[in-house]
């Protein structure tokens, strides 16, 4: 695994960040205050072609991977858009994954170009009020009826449903009691219309992310054609994993972006706030926590990108990174000095978590020695994360975002 981004990937970060920053903090405050969907933001990204980033070129997309989608969503959140900006965009990335991998050719050609162009948004209908995280216990059923199915049931916490035309819907086609010991079988994945004649969408009043709706979806006799089945009948849960795994990776990238936006604002305040004749960022009690926050963000970013890299190669993407434990249970590299440009010369001599060493850039690679018990980040599934020891001869420049 190459820890340096390609020129094309750097361009993704730059262009997405530039576009996202045309929607300033006040735009997002107003959207959140009014609980108003960010239609202008979504339309701008659709026009620029970003919604199809992970959709194959044959179906109108860019044909890139989850790593590239992570770069896009991290940049969106780092701009200050937060989840209000990222959520409507990521629904064009992970919900279509099972269609890309398991859908019929006719289904791909009907649905994927519409998603890539921003003409169709696909909600994600899995969670149910009486099942929670035990997906095998879902009670939404799809009954055979002629050439298709009739779906009845309830979904909850279905984000973006009020602004979507279709839903990726998981329903039981074989009753729970009839599937034997393999309880995750007997479920089927559908691409269904959100037909108002048979589907009722009730928005859930919640705290936070008010600009993007979360909903209860009540389905009563929704007809779904046989050609709208994704993959094999009865194997829907296993097809769904191709959405659930990238979903978690992408949300992790968004969390890193939110952290970068927060850290940028904190560092700006630390530079500008002057007390006793100097910026408060020059005081260790302020500077050290900011530097530690940066290091934790870099560690989280490295683990996120590794998971995305594994997923793109069809390898198990559960992170198994190992690190030695220091006082307080955190991995540490002693004696490392860090120079943060945003904090005007702040230096930290101790306590930088080991994962900070996984920051990007050739300059860091030149100053790092990687030692592992097995192969380095390689094609071997489950390879241990490398232990990186920085040279003490030079300070490590903290990347600015």
Secondary structure as GFF3:
##gff-version 3
##sequence-region A 1 401
A	DSSP	alpha_helix	7	20	.	.	.	ID=ss1
A	DSSP	alpha_helix	25	34	.	.	.	ID=ss2
A	DSSP	alpha_helix	39	47	.	.	.	ID=ss3
A	DSSP	three_ten_helix	50	52	.	.	.	ID=ss4
A	DSSP	three_ten_helix	57	59	.	.	.	ID=ss5
A	DSSP	alpha_helix	66	76	.	.	.	ID=ss6
A	DSSP	pi_helix	77	81	.	.	.	ID=ss7
A	DSSP	alpha_helix	82	90	.	.	.	ID=ss8
A	DSSP	alpha_helix	97	102	.	.	.	ID=ss9
A	DSSP	alpha_helix	105	116	.	.	.	ID=ss10
A	DSSP	beta_strand	122	125	.	.	.	ID=ss11
A	DSSP	three_ten_helix	135	137	.	.	.	ID=ss12
A	DSSP	beta_strand	141	145	.	.	.	ID=ss13
A	DSSP	beta_strand	148	159	.	.	.	ID=ss14
A	DSSP	three_ten_helix	161	163	.	.	.	ID=ss15
A	DSSP	beta_strand	166	172	.	.	.	ID=ss16
A	DSSP	three_ten_helix	176	178	.	.	.	ID=ss17
A	DSSP	beta_strand	187	193	.	.	.	ID=ss18
A	DSSP	beta_strand	199	203	.	.	.	ID=ss19
A	DSSP	beta_strand	214	225	.	.	.	ID=ss20
A	DSSP	three_ten_helix	226	228	.	.	.	ID=ss21
A	DSSP	beta_strand	229	230	.	.	.	ID=ss22
A	DSSP	alpha_helix	236	272	.	.	.	ID=ss23
A	DSSP	beta_strand	274	275	.	.	.	ID=ss24
A	DSSP	beta_strand	278	279	.	.	.	ID=ss25
A	DSSP	three_ten_helix	280	282	.	.	.	ID=ss26
A	DSSP	alpha_helix	284	312	.	.	.	ID=ss27
A	DSSP	three_ten_helix	327	329	.	.	.	ID=ss28
A	DSSP	beta_strand	338	340	.	.	.	ID=ss29
A	DSSP	three_ten_helix	341	343	.	.	.	ID=ss30
A	DSSP	beta_strand	346	348	.	.	.	ID=ss31
A	DSSP	three_ten_helix	354	358	.	.	.	ID=ss32
A	DSSP	alpha_helix	362	366	.	.	.	ID=ss33
A	DSSP	beta_strand	368	371	.	.	.	ID=ss34
A	DSSP	beta_strand	387	390	.	.	.	ID=ss35
A	DSSP	beta_strand	396	398	.	.	.	ID=ss36
###
